[in-house]
Amino acid sequence: MDNNFLTIIANVGFPIALSMYLLVRIEGKLQVLSDSINELSSVLVNFK
């Protein structure tokens, strides 16, 4: 029973932890990209 439980945690826990880590990293980069797009939009509006 304990061996099966550890196997399940190893097989499921690692992908979950990796996914959470990558989502946190990507979220910051998406925020920077969104801010850049908004800034570009305002510059283009003022350029006309």
C-alpha positions as CSV (number, residue, x, y, z in Angstrom):
1,M,0.0,0.0,0.0
2,D,2.7,2.5,0.9
3,N,4.7,1.7,-2.2
4,N,1.6,2.4,-4.4
5,F,0.9,5.7,-2.6
6,L,4.5,6.9,-3.1
7,T,4.4,5.9,-6.8
8,I,1.2,7.9,-7.3
9,I,2.7,10.9,-5.6
10,A,5.8,10.7,-7.7
11,N,3.8,10.3,-10.9
12,V,1.3,13.0,-10.2
13,G,3.0,15.4,-7.8
14,F,6.0,16.2,-10.0
15,P,3.9,17.2,-13.1
16,I,1.6,19.3,-10.9
17,A,4.6,21.1,-9.2
18,L,6.3,21.7,-12.6
19,S,3.1,23.1,-14.1
20,M,2.6,25.5,-11.2
21,Y,6.2,26.7,-11.5
22,L,5.9,27.3,-15.2
23,L,2.5,29.1,-14.8
24,V,3.9,31.4,-12.2
25,R,6.9,32.2,-14.5
26,I,4.8,32.7,-17.6
27,E,2.3,34.9,-15.7
28,G,5.0,37.5,-15.1
29,K,6.1,37.6,-18.7
30,L,2.5,37.8,-19.9
31,Q,2.0,40.9,-17.6
32,V,5.0,42.6,-19.1
33,L,3.8,41.8,-22.6
34,S,0.4,43.1,-21.9
35,D,1.8,46.4,-20.4
36,S,4.0,46.8,-23.6
37,I,1.0,46.3,-25.9
38,N,-1.0,48.9,-23.9
39,E,1.9,51.4,-24.1
40,L,2.3,50.8,-27.8
41,S,-1.4,51.3,-28.3
42,S,-1.3,54.7,-26.5
43,V,1.7,55.8,-28.4
44,L,0.0,54.9,-31.7
45,V,-3.1,56.8,-30.7
46,N,-1.0,59.9,-29.9
47,F,1.0,59.5,-33.1
48,K,-2.0,60.1,-35.4
